[in-house]
């Protein structure tokens, strides 16, 4: 197993989050103590997209907010929060379907379910509308084609070529993904879960005490999954743009004997870099939940009581400075790879150097093969006859006396550098390679073309004047 080793200074490390992706190893108590001293979080994930362990800074306990949180699942304030969270989620899903995939029918269906949220009399109805919208949403993206490099496309299973259904045929749920897209989505969802848990804990909320959108489960933090719902469309939109614009690489995945898709460790390490961005996206929603719960406490009715601090987003500080409350947050760009072999390349390239050379040689061979076809030979013969006939009928007296070979070499030819090859080709009726050689000075055309070239560079006009 490939291991990574690095050292961090005790002072000035600026470490905020340490993500570990491993099934074995150890961490000392002194290391955990140091992470606590610098207010950094420690997250242990597996490649299946499950949070194994995490710890991080938390705020002081506010018993009044926690009391309201405990009763939120059956109260009006809890219903209001759930409506707002799911409304934002459905709005994001509608935007993805309408703008990225231009499917107005599905987008309108999601919009209708979103409109019904305001009339939902309980959280159960909110969950039903969210589930029905999710069915339409994932059905619309299931047939989206995944971009692979040409080399890998011939080696992968057929069902890897599309996004596929959200429900796994192995587990009947979201786990045990059988396509790379959903394997990536599950791992990113684990990163989002860990970031959300850090956010709600940092605000003094209980992560396992939900608002009703997710049933209480001893193996799941219900509030965490409630709060992260509005951020899911942003994450899915980023992944969908990635798989449709940048090729995936087969070496980043492996398929188990059961058909379950797993991510390689190096790929997981690269994906973990989006965790801070996910934390920024979910922070406003965590603070919204905290603020709404606080408004239902007795402290909110006291004029002397301070409102909850916005520790995560610094919203109060930005508003005091006249800045935007929530600045725009962009997801990081995925690695740019070669369209043929999948090797990492610069962002302004489409192919790596080796694949570009192979493509050039292939195009050259195709061009030579095409040039030997009967149609191409007949066309070339007709062109040669036309030029030969024009040379035979041309008379040296047709050329102006001032337009000599010496003038063409010294004045006309240097001026052709600024003329487009297409204009030279059109004016003379010659091929593109021949026009390129004329412009570069590699070939001196027949004297019957000198006058047309002099007109292109405006020398003929000056001589007439």
Beta strands, then each sheet from edge to edge (+ up, - down):
strand 1: 17-21
strand 2: 41-46
strand 3: 50-55
strand 4: 253-255
strand 5: 261-263
sheet 1: 1+ 2+ 3-
sheet 2: 4+ 5-
end
